Amino acid sequence: MIRPAVLLFALLISAPALYRYVVDQLDITAVLIRFLIAVPVAAILLAALKFVTAGYGKTEEEPAARVVTPSPMEAREAGSGLSS
């Protein structure tokens, strides 16, 4: 099923042809053909826009921070650092 946004965008794309029909410069078949061509173009453009903007607005929770517990140093390591 075609989304209403796609049909509205296709109508917007083919609006110049519709205007030319109103002022009697184009035949109705040419206007309908231009509208039928505009429908898949509008669907592709809106799908691309949806793909690009899909990540915006999502808030991912940050992973929990690792808890580091200090351990006492061994006497040998502490003694070697002080004797130098």
Secondary structure as GFF3:
##gff-version 3
##sequence-region A 1 84
A	DSSP	alpha_helix	4	13	.	.	.	ID=ss1
A	DSSP	alpha_helix	15	22	.	.	.	ID=ss2
A	DSSP	alpha_helix	28	52	.	.	.	ID=ss3
A	DSSP	alpha_helix	75	83	.	.	.	ID=ss4
###
